Amino acid sequence: MKETSKNSKAKKSSKEIADETMQEFYEAMEKKDEEKEKVEEKIEEESATEQDSGDDLDDLDVHFVDIDSPSFDKQEVEEEPTEEKLAEKAAEKKKKRKRLGIVLGSIFGVLLVAYCGISIFFMSHLFFNTKINDIDFAMKNAEEVETYMAGQVDDYQLTLMEANNQTEVIDGQTIALEYVKGNEVEQLINDQNPFLWPVSLFKHPNLQAKIGVKYDEKALTSAIDNLKCLVEEGQVPSEDAKPVVENGTFVIKDEVYGTQINKEDFVKKVEEAINGFHKEIDMAKDVYLKPKFTKDSSEVIAATKEMNSRLGVDVTYDFNPHQEKVDAEKLEQWLKTDENMAVYLDEEAVRGFVNELAAKYNTYGQPLTMVSSGGREVTVPGGSFGWEINIEEELATLLANIANKEVVTREPVYSQRAVNHEGVGVGNTYAEVDLTAQKLYFVQDGQVVINTEVTTGNPNKGWETPPGLFFLNYKTTNTTLRGKKMPDGSYEYESPVSFWMPFNGGIGFHDAPWQPRLGGDWYLTNGSRGCINMNYDAASQLYNLIQSGTPVLVYY
C-alpha cells in the first residue's frame, strides 16, 4: 500500500522539510511576480486607451466660446455627472482595491509559509549566529555539535594566558580526557523558542554548556599543583588605588594589577573550562585577584577629597635646640581608609608618634656619665631628675590640634621637666655631692663657685645617702627637722636649722651646728640620717644661689 503524502512528509527530516518550504517560498514569489506583470500590462492598456481618446480630439472641429460674452449660456456648458458615471467610477476603484488586496495577501501568505518553515527548522537546530562556549555552531543540530566536540578531544589543550605574555598548558591526554555524549546541547536547542529565530539575526547568542567529557581528577589535581603560576613566592598582590600625599596634598595613586591567585577559585575555573571545552583561560581577566578600588572608583575620589579637607594642621614641637613637626607628611601616615574606603584617623599611630617623642627626648631616670668638679670621671645613677612627657595628656592635646587644624609651635605636655635637652638635661648650673670625697660643689654657669666639705649619711647604721640625679624641691629658712613621732607624742629627734633645701624626699642640704667636724671619714661613725650636713656659711651661700628645680647630682 502506498503511503499518503501526509505520512510521507511526516517521515521526512527537518532539513528536508525546510528545503521544501523554501522551494514553495520561491514558487510563490514567482507567482507573485507574474500577477504583478499582469496588473502592470492592464494598467498600460488602459493608459493607451485614454491616449487614443485624446488623439481623436485632434480631428474634431473645435469652436471656442468666450464665456464672458453676454450671449454665453453657462447653464448649457456646465453639466453635472450622472449617477451612472459615479457608479462606474466607484466600481473601478473597488476593482483596484481588490487587485491590491490579492497581491498583498499573496505576499503575506508566502512570508508566513517561509516563517513557519524556518521555525520548524529551528525546532531541531541552533539559531543563526549562535555560539556554544565561544565556538560557532550556527544552524547546527545536536548531532552535528556532538560530532564536532568528539573530534576535538584527542587534541584538546587548555592554555593559561598569564602575565608578561607567559603561558602554561594543561594537556587533555595528561588528565585522560574522554568525550561522553550527553544531552546538554539538545537541551539548549529545546530551550530555544523556534518562533523567535529572527532575534538571532541581530542578537548573537553565546551559550554556555557542559560538554560531555570525563577526566582523571587526581591527574588534573597533580597537573594544577605543578603549575608555576601557583607558586606563592612568584605571585604579586594587586593594590587598590588610594590617596597619597604629593607636594603637600592628597592625590590618587593608581591601582596595581597583580598576579595573586585564590587557588580554590582557580581550580573551579579550570574545571569549568574543561567541562565547557574552552581552549584557554585569560588569567588577568578571569583568575588574578583584582583591586577592589580603581582610580575611577567614586569611593577613592570621595576619600581623597575628604583627606584633603583634613589638611592644614601644622604642629611644631620645641625641644630647643631641636624641633619635631606634625604636618601633611605625618597625616599621610595617620589618615587611613578601611576596607570600604571610609576615612579615619589612626589614633594608635598618633599614640605611636607620641611614644617615639618620649623615647627620644625623655631623660627621666637616665644615668649621667661626666667628669666631676673634683676632676674624676663618674657615673651618676638615674634618679628623679629629667624630662618626661605625659603620654596621655600629650596625645589628647595633639588630637585636638589635628581636629581643629591648628598651626602652633609648642612644647609637649610634660609630667617632669629638666633644664635643657643636651645630654640628660642638667645644663651648666647644678649642685654636686661627691659621697666618696665627702665634698659639695656648686657649679654656676659652668664655673665652680662653692667647694666645701660635708658629712653625708652614716652607711653603718643604714642611713646611707642614696646616689642619683635629683632636683631641688624647694628651700626655706629657720625650720626644725623632726624624726618619726613617738608614742608619747615626742619625736625621734628634733633639729632646728637655719637653712633647709630638700631634693630627695626627706633628704636635703642644711646647716648642722651640732657637728664638730665635716668631711673625711667622719660620716662612717657620725654621719647623718641621709642629709648633707654643711657649715653655716656654706649653707647660707648655697641657699642664696640654688633655686627650685636646680639639678642635684649625688655620686660615689
C-alpha positions as CSV (number, residue, x, y, z in Angstrom):
1,M,0.0,0.0,0.0
2,K,1.3,3.5,-0.9
3,E,1.9,5.9,1.9
4,T,-0.2,9.1,1.8
5,S,1.6,12.3,1.1
6,K,0.9,13.5,4.6
7,N,2.6,10.3,6.1
8,S,5.4,10.6,3.7
9,K,6.1,14.2,4.7
10,A,5.9,13.3,8.4
11,K,8.8,10.9,7.9
12,K,11.0,13.4,6.2
13,S,13.8,15.1,8.2
14,S,13.5,18.6,9.5
15,K,16.1,19.7,7.0
16,E,14.2,18.2,4.1
17,I,11.0,19.9,5.3
18,A,12.9,23.2,5.5
19,D,14.2,22.8,1.9
20,E,10.7,22.1,0.6
21,T,9.4,25.1,2.4
22,M,12.0,27.3,0.9
23,Q,11.1,25.9,-2.6
24,E,7.5,26.7,-2.0
25,F,8.6,30.2,-1.0
26,Y,10.4,30.7,-4.3
27,E,7.5,29.4,-6.3
28,A,5.1,31.7,-4.5
29,M,7.4,34.7,-5.2
30,E,7.5,33.7,-8.9
31,K,3.7,33.6,-9.0
32,K,3.5,37.0,-7.3
33,D,5.8,38.4,-10.0
34,E,3.6,37.0,-12.7
35,E,0.5,38.6,-11.2
36,K,2.3,41.8,-10.8
37,E,3.2,41.8,-14.5
38,K,-0.4,41.1,-15.5
39,V,-1.6,44.1,-13.4
40,E,1.0,46.4,-15.0
41,E,0.0,45.2,-18.5
42,K,-3.6,46.0,-17.8
43,I,-2.7,49.4,-16.5
44,E,-0.7,50.1,-19.6
45,E,-3.6,49.1,-21.9
46,E,-6.0,51.4,-20.0
47,S,-3.4,54.2,-20.4
48,A,-3.1,53.5,-24.1
49,T,-6.9,53.7,-24.5
50,E,-7.1,57.0,-22.8
51,Q,-4.2,58.3,-25.1
52,D,-6.2,57.2,-28.2
53,S,-9.2,59.1,-26.9
54,G,-7.0,62.2,-26.6
55,D,-5.7,61.7,-30.2
56,D,-9.3,61.6,-31.5
57,L,-9.9,65.1,-30.2
58,D,-7.4,66.4,-32.7
59,D,-9.7,65.5,-35.5
60,L,-12.7,67.4,-34.1
61,D,-13.9,70.8,-35.3
62,V,-13.5,72.7,-32.1
63,H,-15.0,76.1,-31.5
64,F,-14.1,78.2,-28.5
65,V,-16.6,80.4,-26.8
66,D,-16.0,83.5,-24.8
67,I,-17.6,82.7,-21.5
68,D,-17.6,86.4,-20.7
69,S,-19.7,87.2,-23.7
70,P,-23.3,88.3,-22.9
71,S,-24.6,85.6,-25.3
72,F,-22.8,82.7,-23.4
73,D,-25.1,80.4,-21.5
74,K,-23.2,78.8,-18.6
75,Q,-26.0,76.5,-17.8
76,E,-25.6,74.8,-21.2
77,V,-21.8,74.2,-20.7
78,E,-21.8,73.0,-17.0
79,E,-23.3,69.5,-16.8
80,E,-23.5,67.6,-13.5
81,P,-22.1,63.9,-13.6
82,T,-24.8,61.3,-13.8
83,E,-25.4,58.6,-11.3
84,E,-24.3,56.1,-13.9
85,K,-20.9,57.7,-14.3
86,L,-20.4,57.8,-10.5
87,A,-21.3,54.2,-10.2
88,E,-18.8,53.3,-12.9
89,K,-16.0,55.2,-11.0
90,A,-16.8,53.5,-7.7
91,A,-16.8,50.1,-9.3
92,E,-13.4,50.8,-10.9
93,K,-11.9,51.9,-7.5
94,K,-13.3,48.7,-5.9
95,K,-11.6,46.6,-8.6
96,K,-8.3,48.3,-8.0
97,R,-8.5,47.7,-4.2
98,K,-9.4,44.1,-4.7
99,R,-6.4,43.6,-7.0
100,L,-4.1,45.2,-4.4
101,G,-5.5,43.1,-1.6
102,I,-4.9,40.0,-3.6
103,V,-1.3,41.0,-4.3
104,L,-0.6,41.9,-0.6
105,G,-2.4,38.8,0.6
106,S,-0.3,36.6,-1.6
107,I,2.9,38.2,-0.4
108,F,1.9,37.8,3.3
109,G,0.9,34.2,2.7
110,V,4.3,33.4,1.1
111,L,6.1,35.1,4.0
112,L,4.1,33.3,6.6
113,V,4.8,29.9,5.0
114,A,8.5,30.8,4.9
115,Y,8.5,32.0,8.5
116,C,6.7,28.8,9.7
117,G,9.1,26.6,7.7
118,I,12.2,28.3,9.2
119,S,10.6,28.0,12.7
120,I,10.2,24.3,12.1
121,F,13.8,24.1,11.1
122,F,14.9,25.7,14.3
123,M,13.0,23.2,16.4
124,S,15.9,20.9,15.9
125,H,18.7,23.4,15.1
126,L,20.5,26.2,16.8
127,F,19.6,29.8,15.8
128,F,21.6,31.9,13.4
129,N,24.9,33.4,14.8
130,T,24.8,31.0,17.8
131,K,28.0,30.0,19.7
132,I,28.4,27.5,22.4
133,N,31.3,28.1,24.7
134,D,32.7,30.6,22.2
135,I,32.6,28.1,19.3
136,D,30.4,28.9,16.3
137,F,27.6,26.3,15.9
138,A,25.1,28.4,14.0
139,M,22.3,26.3,12.3
140,K,23.8,23.1,13.6
141,N,21.7,20.3,15.2
142,A,22.7,18.5,18.4
143,E,24.3,15.6,16.5
144,E,26.5,17.9,14.4
145,V,27.7,19.7,17.6
146,E,28.3,16.4,19.4
147,T,30.3,15.1,16.4
148,Y,32.4,18.2,16.3
149,M,33.1,18.0,20.0
150,A,34.0,14.3,19.9
151,G,36.6,15.1,17.2
152,Q,38.3,17.7,19.3
153,V,39.0,15.6,22.4
154,D,42.2,14.0,21.2
155,D,44.0,17.3,20.6
156,Y,42.5,19.2,23.4
157,Q,44.7,21.6,25.4
158,L,43.7,24.2,28.0
159,T,46.1,27.2,27.6
160,L,46.5,29.6,30.6
161,M,47.2,33.1,29.3
162,E,49.4,34.5,32.1
163,A,51.0,37.9,32.8
164,N,54.0,39.1,30.8
165,N,52.9,37.0,27.8
166,Q,53.7,33.8,29.6
167,T,51.6,30.7,29.0
168,E,51.1,27.3,30.6
169,V,49.2,24.3,29.3
170,I,47.1,21.5,30.8
171,D,47.0,18.7,28.2
172,G,43.9,16.6,27.7
173,Q,46.0,13.4,27.4
174,T,47.7,14.2,30.7
175,I,44.4,14.1,32.5
176,A,43.0,11.2,30.4
177,L,40.3,13.4,28.9
178,E,37.4,11.4,27.2
179,Y,34.3,12.5,25.4
180,V,31.0,11.4,26.7
181,K,27.8,12.0,24.7
182,G,25.3,14.0,26.7
183,N,22.0,15.9,26.3
184,E,23.3,19.4,27.1
185,V,23.2,20.7,23.5
186,E,19.9,19.1,22.8
187,Q,18.5,20.8,25.9
188,L,19.9,24.2,24.7
189,I,18.0,23.7,21.4
190,N,14.8,22.7,23.2
191,D,15.1,25.8,25.4
192,Q,15.0,28.0,22.2
193,N,11.6,29.4,21.2
194,P,11.8,28.5,17.5
195,F,9.3,31.2,16.6
196,L,11.8,33.8,17.9
197,W,14.5,33.0,15.4
198,P,14.5,36.5,13.8
199,V,16.0,37.8,17.1
200,S,19.2,35.9,16.4
201,L,19.8,37.9,13.2
202,F,20.6,40.9,15.4
203,K,21.5,39.4,18.8
204,H,24.2,36.8,18.7
205,P,23.7,34.2,21.4
206,N,26.8,32.8,23.2
207,L,25.5,29.9,25.2
208,Q,27.4,28.1,27.9
209,A,27.1,24.3,28.4
210,K,29.0,21.5,30.0
211,I,30.2,19.3,27.2
212,G,30.1,15.6,27.8
213,V,33.7,14.9,29.0
214,K,35.3,13.0,31.8
215,Y,38.8,13.0,33.1
216,D,41.1,11.7,35.8
217,E,40.5,14.1,38.7
218,K,43.7,13.1,40.5
219,A,45.7,13.7,37.4
220,L,44.1,17.1,37.0
221,T,44.9,18.0,40.6
222,S,48.5,16.9,40.0
223,A,48.7,19.0,36.8
224,I,47.4,22.1,38.6
225,D,49.7,21.7,41.6
226,N,52.7,21.7,39.2
227,L,51.8,25.0,37.6
228,K,54.3,27.8,38.0
229,C,51.6,30.4,38.4
230,L,50.5,28.9,41.7
231,V,53.9,29.3,43.4
232,E,53.2,31.8,46.1
233,E,56.6,33.4,46.0
234,G,56.1,34.4,42.4
235,Q,52.6,35.9,43.0
236,V,52.3,39.7,43.2
237,P,49.2,41.0,45.1
238,S,47.1,43.6,43.5
239,E,47.0,47.1,45.2
240,D,43.9,49.3,45.4
241,A,44.1,52.8,44.2
242,K,44.5,55.1,47.2
243,P,45.1,58.7,48.3
244,V,48.7,59.6,48.9
245,V,50.5,62.9,49.6
246,E,52.4,64.7,46.8
247,N,53.6,68.2,47.3
248,G,51.5,68.7,50.4
249,T,48.2,67.5,49.1
250,F,46.4,64.1,48.7
251,V,46.2,62.8,45.2
252,I,45.1,59.4,43.9
253,K,47.7,56.7,43.3
254,D,46.7,54.3,40.6
255,E,45.8,50.8,41.3
256,V,48.2,47.9,40.6
257,Y,47.1,44.7,38.9
258,G,48.9,41.7,40.4
259,T,49.1,38.0,39.8
260,Q,47.9,36.7,43.1
261,I,45.6,33.7,42.8
262,N,42.9,32.2,45.0
263,K,43.7,28.5,44.4
264,E,40.2,27.3,45.2
265,D,38.6,29.7,42.7
266,F,41.3,28.9,40.2
267,V,40.6,25.2,40.3
268,K,36.9,25.9,39.8
269,K,37.7,28.0,36.7
270,V,39.9,25.2,35.3
271,E,37.2,22.6,35.8
272,E,34.6,24.9,34.2
273,A,36.8,25.4,31.2
274,I,37.4,21.7,30.7
275,N,33.8,20.8,31.2
276,G,32.8,23.6,28.8
277,F,35.5,22.6,26.3
278,H,37.1,26.0,26.4
279,K,40.5,26.2,24.8
280,E,42.0,28.9,27.0
281,I,41.7,30.9,30.3
282,D,42.6,34.6,30.4
283,M,44.2,34.7,33.8
284,A,44.2,38.5,34.0
285,K,40.5,38.7,33.2
286,D,39.2,35.6,35.0
287,V,41.6,34.5,37.7
288,Y,44.0,37.1,39.1
289,L,42.7,38.8,42.2
290,K,41.8,42.3,41.0
291,P,42.0,45.5,43.0
292,K,38.7,46.3,44.7
293,F,39.1,50.0,44.0
294,T,40.5,51.8,40.9
295,K,41.4,55.4,40.3
296,D,38.0,56.0,38.9
297,S,36.1,54.5,41.8
298,S,33.8,57.0,43.4
299,E,34.8,55.8,46.9
300,V,38.5,56.6,46.2
301,I,37.6,60.1,44.7
302,A,35.5,60.9,47.8
303,A,38.2,59.6,50.2
304,T,40.8,61.8,48.6
305,K,38.6,64.8,48.8
306,E,37.8,64.2,52.5
307,M,41.5,63.7,53.3
308,N,42.4,67.0,51.7
309,S,39.7,68.7,53.7
310,R,41.5,67.5,56.9
311,L,44.9,69.0,55.9
312,G,46.0,72.3,57.4
313,V,47.4,71.2,60.8
314,D,51.0,72.2,61.5
315,V,52.3,71.4,65.0
316,T,55.9,72.3,65.7
317,Y,57.3,70.7,68.8
318,D,60.0,72.8,70.6
319,F,62.8,70.7,72.0
320,N,65.3,73.5,72.0
321,P,67.5,73.4,70.0
322,H,65.7,70.6,68.2
323,Q,62.2,70.5,66.6
324,E,59.7,67.9,65.5
325,K,56.8,68.6,63.2
326,V,53.3,67.2,62.5
327,D,52.2,68.3,59.0
328,A,50.7,66.8,55.8
329,E,53.5,64.2,55.6
330,K,52.6,62.9,59.0
331,L,48.9,63.0,58.3
332,E,49.5,60.8,55.3
333,Q,50.6,58.1,57.7
334,W,47.8,58.7,60.1
335,L,44.8,59.3,57.8
336,K,43.8,55.9,56.6
337,T,40.9,54.2,54.8
338,D,39.2,51.0,55.8
339,E,38.1,48.1,53.5
340,N,35.3,50.2,52.2
341,M,37.5,53.3,51.6
342,A,36.0,55.2,54.6
343,V,38.5,57.7,56.0
344,Y,39.5,57.6,59.6
345,L,42.4,58.9,61.8
346,D,44.5,56.1,63.2
347,E,44.8,57.1,66.8
348,E,47.1,54.2,67.6
349,A,49.5,55.6,65.0
350,V,49.3,59.0,66.6
351,R,50.0,57.4,70.0
352,G,53.0,55.7,68.5
353,F,54.3,59.1,67.4
354,V,54.0,60.5,70.9
355,N,55.7,57.4,72.3
356,E,58.6,58.0,69.8
357,L,58.9,61.6,71.1
358,A,59.1,60.3,74.7
359,A,61.7,57.7,73.8
360,K,63.8,60.3,72.0
361,Y,63.6,63.2,74.5
362,N,62.7,61.7,77.9
363,T,65.7,61.7,80.2
364,Y,63.9,60.9,83.5
365,G,65.8,58.1,85.4
366,Q,68.7,58.0,82.9
367,P,72.2,57.8,84.3
368,L,74.8,60.5,83.6
369,T,78.5,59.9,82.9
370,M,80.6,63.0,83.4
371,V,83.9,64.4,84.7
372,S,83.1,65.7,88.2
373,S,84.2,69.0,89.6
374,G,86.8,67.1,91.6
375,G,88.4,66.0,88.3
376,R,87.4,62.3,88.0
377,E,85.1,60.5,85.7
378,V,81.9,59.4,87.5
379,T,78.6,57.9,86.6
380,V,75.6,59.4,88.3
381,P,72.7,56.9,88.5
382,G,69.3,57.9,87.4
383,G,67.0,59.4,89.9
384,S,64.0,61.7,89.9
385,F,65.5,64.3,87.6
386,G,65.0,64.6,83.8
387,W,62.4,65.2,81.1
388,E,59.3,63.1,81.0
389,I,56.4,63.6,78.5
390,N,52.9,62.9,79.9
391,I,51.8,60.4,77.2
392,E,48.1,60.6,77.7
393,E,47.8,64.3,78.0
394,E,50.1,65.0,75.1
395,L,48.0,62.5,72.9
396,A,44.8,64.3,73.8
397,T,46.3,67.7,73.0
398,L,47.7,66.6,69.7
399,L,44.4,65.0,68.6
400,A,42.7,68.3,69.4
401,N,45.3,70.2,67.3
402,I,44.6,67.9,64.4
403,A,40.8,68.1,64.7
404,N,41.0,71.9,64.8
405,K,43.6,72.2,62.0
406,E,45.8,74.3,64.3
407,V,49.1,75.9,63.3
408,V,51.1,76.1,66.5
409,T,54.6,75.9,68.0
410,R,54.7,74.5,71.5
411,E,56.4,72.2,74.0
412,P,54.9,68.7,74.6
413,V,52.9,68.2,77.8
414,Y,55.5,67.2,80.4
415,S,55.0,65.4,83.7
416,Q,58.6,66.1,84.6
417,R,61.0,68.8,83.4
418,A,64.7,69.2,83.2
419,V,66.9,72.2,82.4
420,N,67.7,71.6,78.7
421,H,67.8,68.9,76.1
422,E,71.5,68.5,76.0
423,G,72.6,65.1,77.5
424,V,70.3,64.3,80.4
425,G,69.4,68.0,80.6
426,V,71.3,69.2,83.7
427,G,72.5,72.3,82.0
428,N,75.5,74.2,83.3
429,T,74.2,75.2,86.8
430,Y,73.8,72.3,89.3
431,A,74.9,71.0,92.7
432,E,77.3,68.0,93.1
433,V,77.7,65.8,96.1
434,D,80.8,63.5,96.0
435,L,80.0,60.8,98.5
436,T,83.5,59.3,98.2
437,A,85.3,62.6,98.7
438,Q,82.6,64.0,101.1
439,K,82.6,67.2,99.1
440,L,79.9,69.5,97.8
441,Y,80.4,71.6,94.6
442,F,78.0,74.2,93.2
443,V,78.5,74.9,89.6
444,Q,77.0,78.1,88.2
445,D,77.1,78.8,84.5
446,G,79.9,76.2,84.2
447,Q,82.0,77.6,87.0
448,V,82.5,76.1,90.4
449,V,81.5,78.7,92.9
450,I,81.2,76.5,96.1
451,N,83.7,73.8,97.1
452,T,83.1,72.7,100.6
453,E,83.4,69.6,102.9
454,V,80.2,67.9,104.0
455,T,79.1,65.0,106.0
456,T,76.6,62.6,104.5
457,G,74.5,59.7,105.8
458,N,76.0,57.0,108.0
459,P,76.1,53.8,106.0
460,N,77.0,51.7,109.1
461,K,73.6,52.5,110.5
462,G,71.7,52.0,107.3
463,W,71.4,55.8,106.7
464,E,73.5,56.0,103.5
465,T,72.7,58.9,101.3
466,P,71.3,57.5,98.0
467,P,73.2,58.4,94.8
468,G,71.3,59.7,91.8
469,L,70.1,62.6,89.7
470,F,67.6,64.8,91.5
471,F,66.4,68.4,91.5
472,L,65.7,70.8,94.4
473,N,62.1,70.6,95.5
474,Y,62.1,73.9,97.4
475,K,64.0,75.9,100.0
476,T,63.2,77.6,103.3
477,T,64.9,79.1,106.4
478,N,64.6,78.7,110.2
479,T,62.8,75.4,110.4
480,T,63.1,72.3,112.7
481,L,63.8,68.9,111.2
482,R,61.9,66.2,113.0
483,G,62.2,62.4,113.0
484,K,59.4,59.9,113.5
485,K,56.8,60.7,116.1
486,M,57.0,58.6,119.2
487,P,54.0,57.0,121.1
488,D,54.4,59.6,123.9
489,G,54.0,62.4,121.3
490,S,57.6,63.3,121.2
491,Y,59.8,63.0,118.1
492,E,62.7,60.6,117.5
493,Y,64.8,63.8,117.0
494,E,64.3,67.5,116.5
495,S,67.0,69.6,114.9
496,P,66.5,73.3,114.4
497,V,68.3,74.6,111.2
498,S,68.7,77.9,109.6
499,F,68.6,76.7,106.0
500,W,66.7,73.8,104.6
501,M,66.9,72.7,100.9
502,P,65.3,69.2,100.2
503,F,65.9,67.3,96.9
504,N,65.1,63.7,97.5
505,G,62.0,63.3,99.8
506,G,63.2,64.0,103.3
507,I,66.9,64.2,102.3
508,G,68.3,67.7,101.6
509,F,71.0,70.3,102.3
510,H,71.1,72.1,105.7
511,D,73.5,73.6,108.2
512,A,74.5,71.3,111.1
513,P,75.8,73.3,114.2
514,W,75.9,70.0,116.2
515,Q,78.6,68.6,114.0
516,P,82.1,69.2,115.5
517,R,83.8,68.4,112.2
518,L,82.9,67.6,108.5
519,G,84.5,65.7,105.6
520,G,86.9,62.8,105.6
521,D,85.6,59.6,107.1
522,W,83.6,61.3,109.8
523,Y,80.4,60.1,108.1
524,L,81.3,56.5,108.8
525,T,80.8,57.0,112.5
526,N,79.0,60.3,112.9
527,G,77.2,60.6,109.7
528,S,73.6,62.0,109.3
529,R,70.4,60.1,108.7
530,G,71.0,60.8,104.9
531,C,71.0,64.6,104.7
532,I,74.0,66.7,103.5
533,N,75.4,68.4,106.7
534,M,77.1,71.7,106.0
535,N,78.6,74.5,108.0
536,Y,76.6,77.7,108.4
537,D,78.5,79.9,105.9
538,A,78.4,77.3,103.1
539,A,74.7,76.5,103.7
540,S,74.0,80.2,103.6
541,Q,75.9,80.7,100.4
542,L,74.2,77.7,98.8
543,Y,70.8,78.9,99.8
544,N,71.3,82.2,98.1
545,L,72.5,80.5,94.8
546,I,70.3,77.4,94.4
547,Q,66.7,77.6,93.1
548,S,63.8,75.2,93.0
549,G,64.3,72.8,90.1
550,T,68.1,73.0,90.1
551,P,69.7,69.6,89.3
552,V,71.4,67.8,92.2
553,L,74.0,65.1,91.3
554,V,74.9,62.6,94.0
555,Y,77.5,60.0,93.2
556,Y,80.4,57.9,94.6
